Amino acid sequence: MDINSSNVGNRGKISFESPSNIALVKYWGKYGRQLPKNASLSFTLQNAKSITTCNYEVLSEKQNDLQLDFSFEGNQNIAFANKISKFFLSIEDIFPWIRQIKFDLTSENTFPHSTGIASSASAMSALSLCLCSIHEQLIGPLDNFFKKASFVSRLGSGSASRSVYPYLAQWGEHPKIEGSSNQFAIPFGDEIDELFKTYHDDILIVSKNEKSVSSTAGHALMDSNPYAESRYSSANDNLTALIQSMKQADLDTFINIVEREALTLHAQMMCSDPSYILMEPNTLEMINLIRSFRQETNVPVCFTLDAGPNIHLLYPHEYESQVEELINTQLIGLTQDNSIIRDRVGLGPKKI
C-alpha cells in the first residue's frame, strides 16, 4: 500500500531496543531468500542489545534513490549504511513506501560488534521493528505485528527473526512443531519448564577482534560442505530432543545437546573449503575448565558459542554464586582485558 497524500510532510521518530539471542540449536546453512536449511532454537537475551532510532520524513513522491543517512555509535559507517540500503531495497515489495521516506537512522550496541555475538540479530530486528511501526503509523495496523517483524527481520539476518520474542524462539520448519515456518520465527517460551526462564548467559570475551569470516560467507560454505546434509538432519533431531529436555527440566540432556551443537558448528567451519578455525586457545582451555568444574561440583553449567571464540556460559539462577566463583578463580583471566558481559534470558524487544 502507498502512503496517503495527507501524510506528505509528516515527520516522526521511532526507537526500539532489541536483544541479541544465543542459539541452542544452531542455524548454519541457508537457501533462497534467507531461508534456513535446518530448524533452530534460541534463548532471547536481555543486556546484549541494539538501540536503533529512526527519524523519518514523508516526501511528496517516491524517489529514484533511497534517502538514507546512517550512523553507528555516533560515527558515519559506510559499510553498515550500504548493508542497510541493500536491505531496504530487498524489502520494497513488502514496504512499497520505502522510497517515499527520508530516513535518518542511528544505532548502537551494548556489546562488541562482529565478535561472534549475534550483532546482526539485534541490529536487524531493532530496525525491522522500527519499520513495522512506521508502517502502522502511515498505513494502518498490521495483522500480527511481531510475526511481521520476525518475517522482515529474517530478510536482513536469519537469526534476527528469533530476537523479536521473549525467553525462547524457534525458527524453521520442523515436522514436530506446530506453526513452525522457514518464513518467520515463533515464540516458544510457554513450551518449556519455568527453570529455563531464569537462565544466565555470562559471555566471556576471549577476543574483541572482528571475526575472520562473516556469517554470510560461513553460511555459503555449507553449500559445498561434504557433511552438510547429515548436519541438517542431526540439527532437527537435536531440536526434538532438546525441546523435550526443556519441557522436563532434564538438565543432563540439555547440557549434552547444547555443547555438542556448539562444537558441531565450529567443526563445520573447520571442514569447509576454505576452512576456518574460529576458536582461540583460551576458548579451548575454558571449555576444559567448565567441564571439569561441572564434573567435580555437579553444578549444571554449560557452554555454547556463536561463530566466534567467545564463550557463552549458561546456567540456572540458583547456581549463580557457584558459577561466579568459577569465573573469578579460573575463567576471567583467560578473557581479553577481563571482559565479560553479564546477561540472562530476557523479555524481548522494547519500544523506547
WOZIDA-V327609 format. One record per pair of residues at least 6 apart in sequence whose ideal C-beta (glycine too) atoms are under 8 Angstrom apart, sorted by the first residue. I is the first residue (numbers start at 0). J is the second residue. If there is no record, write none. Layout:
BEGIN
i=I j=J
i=I j=J
END
This chain:
BEGIN
i=0 j=95
i=0 j=96
i=0 j=138
i=0 j=139
i=1 j=95
i=1 j=96
i=1 j=99
i=2 j=57
i=2 j=96
i=2 j=99
i=2 j=137
i=2 j=138
i=3 j=137
i=6 j=57
i=6 j=137
i=7 j=57
i=7 j=58
i=7 j=59
i=8 j=56
i=8 j=57
i=8 j=59
i=9 j=56
i=9 j=57
i=9 j=137
i=10 j=54
i=10 j=55
i=10 j=56
i=10 j=57
i=11 j=54
i=11 j=55
i=11 j=133
i=11 j=136
i=12 j=52
i=12 j=53
i=12 j=54
i=12 j=55
i=13 j=52
i=13 j=53
i=13 j=55
i=13 j=129
i=13 j=132
i=13 j=133
i=13 j=136
i=13 j=350
i=14 j=50
i=14 j=51
i=14 j=52
i=14 j=53
i=14 j=129
i=14 j=350
i=14 j=351
i=15 j=50
i=15 j=51
i=15 j=125
i=15 j=128
i=15 j=129
i=15 j=132
i=15 j=348
i=15 j=349
i=15 j=350
i=15 j=351
i=16 j=48
i=16 j=49
i=16 j=50
i=16 j=51
i=16 j=125
i=16 j=348
i=16 j=349
i=16 j=351
i=17 j=48
i=17 j=49
i=17 j=51
i=17 j=121
i=17 j=122
i=17 j=124
i=17 j=125
i=17 j=128
i=17 j=162
i=17 j=163
i=17 j=347
i=17 j=348
i=18 j=43
i=18 j=44
i=18 j=45
i=18 j=46
i=18 j=47
i=18 j=48
i=18 j=121
i=18 j=162
i=18 j=345
i=18 j=347
i=18 j=348
i=19 j=44
i=19 j=47
i=19 j=48
i=19 j=49
i=19 j=110
i=19 j=116
i=19 j=117
i=19 j=118
i=19 j=120
i=19 j=121
i=19 j=162
i=20 j=41
i=20 j=42
i=20 j=43
i=20 j=44
i=20 j=117
i=20 j=120
i=20 j=158
i=20 j=161
i=20 j=162
i=20 j=168
i=21 j=41
i=21 j=42
i=21 j=44
i=21 j=117
i=21 j=200
i=21 j=303
i=21 j=305
i=21 j=311
i=21 j=313
i=22 j=39
i=22 j=40
i=22 j=41
i=22 j=117
i=22 j=158
i=22 j=161
i=22 j=260
i=22 j=303
i=22 j=305
i=23 j=40
i=23 j=41
i=23 j=42
i=23 j=241
i=23 j=256
i=23 j=257
i=23 j=260
i=23 j=303
i=24 j=37
i=24 j=38
i=24 j=39
i=24 j=40
i=24 j=234
i=24 j=237
i=24 j=238
i=24 j=241
i=24 j=256
i=24 j=260
i=25 j=39
i=25 j=234
i=25 j=260
i=25 j=261
i=25 j=263
i=25 j=264
i=26 j=35
i=26 j=36
i=26 j=37
i=26 j=38
i=26 j=39
i=26 j=157
i=26 j=158
i=26 j=170
i=26 j=171
i=27 j=36
i=27 j=37
i=27 j=217
i=27 j=218
i=27 j=221
i=27 j=230
i=27 j=264
i=27 j=267
i=27 j=306
i=28 j=35
i=28 j=36
i=28 j=37
i=28 j=218
i=28 j=221
i=28 j=222
i=28 j=224
i=28 j=227
i=28 j=230
i=28 j=231
i=29 j=35
i=29 j=36
i=29 j=157
i=29 j=218
i=29 j=221
i=30 j=36
i=32 j=154
i=33 j=153
i=33 j=154
i=33 j=156
i=33 j=157
i=34 j=181
i=34 j=182
i=35 j=157
i=35 j=170
i=35 j=171
i=35 j=181
i=36 j=221
i=36 j=227
i=36 j=231
i=37 j=171
i=37 j=230
i=37 j=231
i=37 j=234
i=37 j=235
i=37 j=238
i=38 j=169
i=38 j=170
i=38 j=171
i=38 j=172
i=38 j=173
i=38 j=176
i=38 j=179
i=38 j=234
i=38 j=235
i=38 j=238
i=39 j=158
i=39 j=161
i=39 j=169
i=39 j=170
i=39 j=171
i=39 j=234
i=39 j=238
i=40 j=167
i=40 j=168
i=40 j=169
i=40 j=170
i=40 j=187
i=40 j=238
i=40 j=241
i=40 j=242
i=41 j=158
i=41 j=161
i=41 j=167
i=41 j=168
i=41 j=170
i=42 j=166
i=42 j=167
i=42 j=195
i=42 j=198
i=42 j=200
i=42 j=313
i=42 j=344
i=43 j=161
i=43 j=162
i=43 j=164
i=43 j=165
i=43 j=166
i=43 j=167
i=43 j=168
i=43 j=344
i=43 j=345
i=43 j=346
i=43 j=347
i=44 j=200
i=44 j=342
i=44 j=343
i=44 j=344
i=44 j=345
i=45 j=342
i=45 j=343
i=45 j=344
i=45 j=345
i=45 j=346
i=46 j=109
i=46 j=110
i=46 j=340
i=46 j=341
i=46 j=342
i=46 j=343
i=46 j=345
i=47 j=108
i=47 j=109
i=47 j=110
i=47 j=116
i=47 j=121
i=47 j=202
i=47 j=340
i=47 j=342
i=48 j=108
i=48 j=109
i=48 j=110
i=48 j=121
i=48 j=125
i=49 j=106
i=49 j=107
i=49 j=108
i=49 j=109
i=49 j=118
i=49 j=121
i=49 j=122
i=49 j=124
i=49 j=125
i=50 j=106
i=50 j=107
i=50 j=108
i=50 j=109
i=50 j=125
i=50 j=351
i=51 j=104
i=51 j=105
i=51 j=106
i=51 j=122
i=51 j=125
i=51 j=126
i=51 j=129
i=52 j=104
i=52 j=105
i=52 j=106
i=52 j=129
i=52 j=351
i=53 j=102
i=53 j=103
i=53 j=104
i=53 j=126
i=53 j=129
i=53 j=130
i=53 j=133
i=54 j=102
i=54 j=103
i=54 j=104
i=55 j=100
i=55 j=101
i=55 j=102
i=55 j=103
i=55 j=133
i=56 j=100
i=56 j=101
i=57 j=99
i=57 j=100
i=57 j=137
i=58 j=66
i=58 j=99
i=58 j=100
i=58 j=101
i=60 j=99
i=61 j=96
i=61 j=98
i=61 j=99
i=62 j=98
i=62 j=99
i=63 j=98
i=64 j=98
i=65 j=84
i=65 j=87
i=65 j=88
i=65 j=97
i=65 j=98
i=65 j=102
i=66 j=98
i=66 j=100
i=66 j=101
i=66 j=102
i=67 j=80
i=67 j=83
i=67 j=84
i=67 j=87
i=67 j=101
i=67 j=102
i=67 j=104
i=68 j=80
i=68 j=102
i=68 j=103
i=68 j=104
i=69 j=75
i=69 j=76
i=69 j=79
i=69 j=80
i=69 j=83
i=69 j=102
i=69 j=104
i=69 j=105
i=69 j=106
i=70 j=76
i=70 j=104
i=70 j=105
i=70 j=106
i=71 j=79
i=71 j=105
i=71 j=106
i=71 j=107
i=72 j=106
i=72 j=107
i=72 j=108
i=73 j=105
i=73 j=107
i=79 j=106
i=83 j=104
i=83 j=126
i=86 j=123
i=86 j=126
i=86 j=154
i=86 j=155
i=87 j=97
i=89 j=154
i=90 j=97
i=90 j=130
i=90 j=151
i=90 j=154
i=91 j=97
i=91 j=98
i=93 j=150
i=93 j=151
i=93 j=154
i=94 j=130
i=94 j=134
i=96 j=134
i=96 j=137
i=96 j=138
i=97 j=130
i=100 j=133
i=104 j=126
i=106 j=122
i=106 j=125
i=106 j=126
i=108 j=118
i=108 j=121
i=108 j=122
i=109 j=340
i=110 j=116
i=110 j=118
i=110 j=202
i=110 j=340
i=111 j=204
i=111 j=207
i=112 j=118
i=112 j=209
i=113 j=209
i=113 j=210
i=113 j=213
i=114 j=204
i=114 j=206
i=114 j=207
i=114 j=208
i=114 j=209
i=114 j=210
i=114 j=307
i=114 j=308
i=114 j=309
i=115 j=210
i=115 j=277
i=115 j=304
i=115 j=305
i=115 j=306
i=115 j=307
i=115 j=308
i=115 j=309
i=116 j=202
i=116 j=305
i=116 j=307
i=116 j=309
i=116 j=340
i=117 j=156
i=117 j=158
i=117 j=159
i=117 j=162
i=117 j=305
i=119 j=155
i=119 j=156
i=119 j=158
i=119 j=159
i=119 j=214
i=120 j=152
i=120 j=156
i=120 j=158
i=120 j=159
i=120 j=161
i=120 j=162
i=121 j=159
i=121 j=162
i=122 j=156
i=122 j=159
i=123 j=152
i=123 j=155
i=123 j=156
i=123 j=159
i=124 j=148
i=124 j=152
i=124 j=156
i=124 j=159
i=124 j=160
i=124 j=162
i=124 j=163
i=124 j=348
i=125 j=348
i=126 j=155
i=127 j=148
i=127 j=151
i=127 j=152
i=127 j=155
i=127 j=159
i=127 j=163
i=128 j=148
i=128 j=152
i=128 j=163
i=128 j=348
i=128 j=350
i=130 j=151
i=131 j=141
i=131 j=144
i=131 j=147
i=131 j=148
i=131 j=151
i=132 j=350
i=134 j=141
i=135 j=141
i=135 j=144
i=141 j=147
i=145 j=163
i=145 j=164
i=145 j=186
i=146 j=183
i=148 j=163
i=149 j=160
i=149 j=161
i=149 j=163
i=149 j=164
i=149 j=170
i=149 j=183
i=149 j=184
i=149 j=185
i=150 j=160
i=150 j=182
i=150 j=183
i=152 j=159
i=152 j=160
i=152 j=162
i=152 j=163
i=153 j=159
i=153 j=160
i=153 j=170
i=153 j=182
i=153 j=183
i=153 j=184
i=156 j=214
i=157 j=170
i=157 j=218
i=158 j=170
i=160 j=168
i=160 j=170
i=160 j=183
i=160 j=184
i=161 j=168
i=161 j=169
i=161 j=170
i=161 j=184
i=162 j=168
i=162 j=347
i=162 j=348
i=163 j=184
i=163 j=347
i=163 j=348
i=164 j=184
i=164 j=185
i=164 j=186
i=164 j=187
i=164 j=188
i=164 j=347
i=165 j=186
i=165 j=188
i=165 j=345
i=165 j=346
i=165 j=347
i=166 j=186
i=166 j=187
i=166 j=188
i=166 j=191
i=166 j=195
i=166 j=196
i=166 j=344
i=166 j=345
i=166 j=346
i=166 j=347
i=167 j=186
i=167 j=187
i=167 j=188
i=167 j=190
i=167 j=191
i=167 j=195
i=167 j=245
i=167 j=344
i=168 j=184
i=168 j=185
i=168 j=186
i=168 j=187
i=169 j=176
i=169 j=179
i=169 j=184
i=169 j=185
i=169 j=187
i=169 j=238
i=170 j=179
i=170 j=180
i=170 j=181
i=170 j=183
i=170 j=184
i=170 j=185
i=171 j=179
i=171 j=180
i=171 j=181
i=172 j=179
i=172 j=180
i=172 j=181
i=173 j=179
i=173 j=235
i=173 j=238
i=173 j=239
i=174 j=235
i=175 j=239
i=176 j=185
i=176 j=238
i=176 j=242
i=178 j=185
i=179 j=185
i=187 j=242
i=188 j=196
i=190 j=242
i=190 j=245
i=190 j=246
i=191 j=242
i=191 j=245
i=191 j=246
i=192 j=245
i=192 j=246
i=192 j=247
i=192 j=248
i=194 j=248
i=194 j=315
i=195 j=245
i=195 j=248
i=195 j=315
i=195 j=344
i=196 j=344
i=197 j=315
i=197 j=316
i=197 j=317
i=197 j=343
i=197 j=344
i=198 j=313
i=198 j=314
i=198 j=315
i=198 j=316
i=198 j=343
i=198 j=344
i=199 j=312
i=199 j=313
i=199 j=314
i=199 j=315
i=199 j=316
i=199 j=319
i=199 j=322
i=199 j=341
i=199 j=342
i=199 j=343
i=199 j=344
i=200 j=311
i=200 j=312
i=200 j=313
i=200 j=342
i=200 j=343
i=200 j=344
i=201 j=311
i=201 j=312
i=201 j=322
i=201 j=326
i=201 j=339
i=201 j=340
i=201 j=341
i=201 j=342
i=202 j=309
i=202 j=310
i=202 j=311
i=202 j=312
i=202 j=339
i=202 j=340
i=202 j=342
i=203 j=285
i=203 j=309
i=203 j=310
i=203 j=311
i=203 j=312
i=203 j=326
i=203 j=330
i=203 j=331
i=203 j=333
i=203 j=334
i=203 j=338
i=203 j=339
i=204 j=309
i=204 j=334
i=204 j=335
i=204 j=336
i=204 j=338
i=204 j=339
i=204 j=340
i=205 j=279
i=205 j=281
i=205 j=282
i=205 j=285
i=205 j=308
i=205 j=309
i=205 j=310
i=205 j=333
i=205 j=334
i=205 j=335
i=206 j=279
i=206 j=307
i=206 j=308
i=206 j=309
i=206 j=335
i=207 j=335
i=207 j=336
i=207 j=338
i=210 j=277
i=210 j=306
i=210 j=307
i=211 j=275
i=211 j=277
i=212 j=268
i=212 j=275
i=212 j=277
i=212 j=306
i=214 j=306
i=217 j=268
i=217 j=271
i=217 j=275
i=217 j=306
i=220 j=267
i=220 j=268
i=220 j=271
i=220 j=272
i=220 j=273
i=221 j=227
i=221 j=230
i=221 j=267
i=221 j=271
i=223 j=271
i=223 j=272
i=224 j=230
i=224 j=267
i=224 j=270
i=224 j=271
i=224 j=272
i=225 j=270
i=226 j=267
i=226 j=270
i=227 j=267
i=230 j=263
i=230 j=267
i=233 j=263
i=234 j=260
i=237 j=256
i=237 j=259
i=237 j=260
i=240 j=252
i=240 j=256
i=241 j=252
i=241 j=253
i=241 j=256
i=241 j=257
i=243 j=249
i=243 j=252
i=244 j=250
i=244 j=252
i=244 j=253
i=244 j=256
i=245 j=253
i=250 j=299
i=250 j=315
i=251 j=299
i=253 j=299
i=253 j=301
i=254 j=293
i=254 j=299
i=254 j=301
i=257 j=301
i=257 j=302
i=257 j=303
i=257 j=313
i=258 j=301
i=258 j=302
i=258 j=303
i=260 j=303
i=261 j=302
i=261 j=303
i=261 j=304
i=264 j=304
i=264 j=305
i=264 j=306
i=265 j=276
i=265 j=277
i=265 j=278
i=265 j=304
i=268 j=274
i=268 j=275
i=268 j=276
i=268 j=277
i=268 j=306
i=269 j=275
i=269 j=276
i=277 j=306
i=277 j=307
i=277 j=308
i=278 j=304
i=278 j=308
i=279 j=308
i=281 j=308
i=281 j=333
i=281 j=334
i=282 j=304
i=282 j=308
i=282 j=309
i=282 j=310
i=284 j=333
i=285 j=302
i=285 j=310
i=285 j=330
i=285 j=333
i=286 j=302
i=286 j=310
i=288 j=325
i=288 j=329
i=288 j=330
i=289 j=300
i=289 j=301
i=289 j=302
i=289 j=310
i=289 j=312
i=289 j=325
i=289 j=330
i=292 j=298
i=292 j=300
i=292 j=325
i=292 j=329
i=293 j=299
i=293 j=300
i=293 j=301
i=296 j=321
i=298 j=314
i=298 j=318
i=298 j=321
i=298 j=322
i=298 j=325
i=299 j=314
i=299 j=315
i=299 j=318
i=300 j=312
i=300 j=313
i=300 j=314
i=300 j=318
i=300 j=321
i=300 j=322
i=300 j=325
i=301 j=312
i=301 j=313
i=301 j=314
i=302 j=310
i=302 j=311
i=302 j=312
i=302 j=313
i=303 j=311
i=303 j=313
i=304 j=310
i=304 j=311
i=305 j=311
i=310 j=330
i=312 j=322
i=312 j=326
i=312 j=330
i=314 j=322
i=316 j=343
i=326 j=339
i=331 j=337
i=331 j=339
END
